[in-house]
Amino acid sequence: MSEKKKGFSLAIIGCVFWGLSGNVAQDLFEQAHIGPMWLVGVRLLGAGLLLVIWSHLTLPTAKVKALKTRAYLPRLVCFALLGMIPSQLTYFFAIKHGNASSATILQFLGPLFIIIYLALKQLQWPRRVDIISIVVALVGTTLLVTNGNLNQLALEPLGLFWGIMAGVSQASYTLLPSKLLASFDAKLVVGWAMIIGGLCFIPTLITTKVAALSWLNLAEIGFIIVFGTMLSYLFYLKSTSYIAPATT
């Protein structure tokens, strides 16, 4: 398989897992009455621990330790706080105040912000195909949030706000770790970023009282941790090693 096809495959699979986790999260919000803050904390710490353990078992010790040196640690913390946490939290808030399908579509406006950022950074106009993509994305999003009636919103304002913020955070999540991924294995970078981000939610996890969860609820949380977080983020970011971030 060529590198381009590998990149496309990883990006598609990662996004499929991410989208499915949104539907599962919506069910947890509605049926188990779990809050977004609690669920984000659990998924980050759970997936992060699994990835870090996996990294320590499969990667050279020197490579693992190098990530936590002065040269790379600030970038890792920046990625965790400005990329990992916002992308998770804004998406789940968009689901909570809207629904999983609209939240996912709005979040994947991220490429629009990536294209604009790269155009400003490189001081050149986007490619024609990128401009067409931006127009199509904006028209589609307008139809989504208005149902074709420009005089009213089909989504709650908070759902729309958090969905757009999810798109912005998705762009920062895609762009921030590029230098780290050039030097380190994706699962090591993603794992430690998730743990750093998850630690910020410890107060919420300690103080929040969660009602008794059914076996189905626990299975849903497990799915979100393994497929919707660990594998979706790993595949999505790994794809940027083979194809451009805007393409991903």
Order of alpha helices (4+ residues) and beta strands (2+ residues): alpha-alpha-alpha-alpha-alpha-alpha-alpha-alpha-alpha-alpha-alpha-alpha-alpha-alpha
